[in-house]
Amino acid sequence: MKILIACDMEGISGVVDWNQVTPSHPEYQRFRHIMTADVNAAIAGAAEGGANQILVSDGHWNGTNILIEELDSRAQLNSGSPSRFSMVQGADSGVDAALFIGYHAMVGTLHAVLDHTWSNQRVANLWLNGRLTGEFGLNGALCGSFGVPVLMVSGDQSVCAEAREFAKGVLTAQVKEAAGRSAACCLPLAESQSLIKNTAAQAVSQFKQGKGTRPIQIAPPVNITIAFINTSMADQASIFPGSQRLDGTRVSAAAANMPDAYETFRTLVNMVSI
Ligand SMILES: [Zn+2]
């Protein structure tokens, strides 16, 4: 059984502030170790649950956060950027199921550590086929288009709640209780990482028995609507062939299927300057 462990950084144990996840800041180096330890906990749990092939995809910033020298040697690592499927690179490589580690809630969520959707500086909101969607839903639906269910998520209480809305039966490892965008009560690391390990083990073992959550399905064609932070960004994105300008800040585009929608969304976001 092949498991994809897709990782972000904002929902990693102990993270409450942008400085801790920004490569140029001295605090970031501490949290790379902690991120790698959270991922190792998920690897150990996945292996205990019955995975015999594990692929880790590093999805934060430019995808070079996880320390390979500290990574459990049972896993291979997708590192760097850009890659076709970015945060869930490898979702189309014959994986059976995915685990999302260190995720965060969508932009605008109350009491959510570092809530945003893809780009804090560009995206005010995202809808897929009219449904407000954050990174859990976007990456989960891409996995779903390959028949891959997301079995668990780790992060704060808000991303856990968001995940349950998208994927009934998804298991959650809540490693912190957010009190604001940059404030949370965090579990001690030993407790947090044992929770991640146990949740991963349970998720993979119940999947092996044919139980648990189903792949997230978004019926094609997929309409992508982005509300940009300002009108200038929407002006720039409107140049995208076939796009529609809905109002001052919103631009929409259509894609034939979820993989195309994922690439279209990223192209629209990347083409606008701040
Ligand atoms: Zn991130």
Boltz pocket constraint, residues with backbone or C-beta under 6 A from the ligand:
constraints:
  - pocket:
      binder: B
      contacts: [[A, 8], [A, 9], [A, 10], [A, 59], [A, 60], [A, 61]]
      max_distance: 6.0
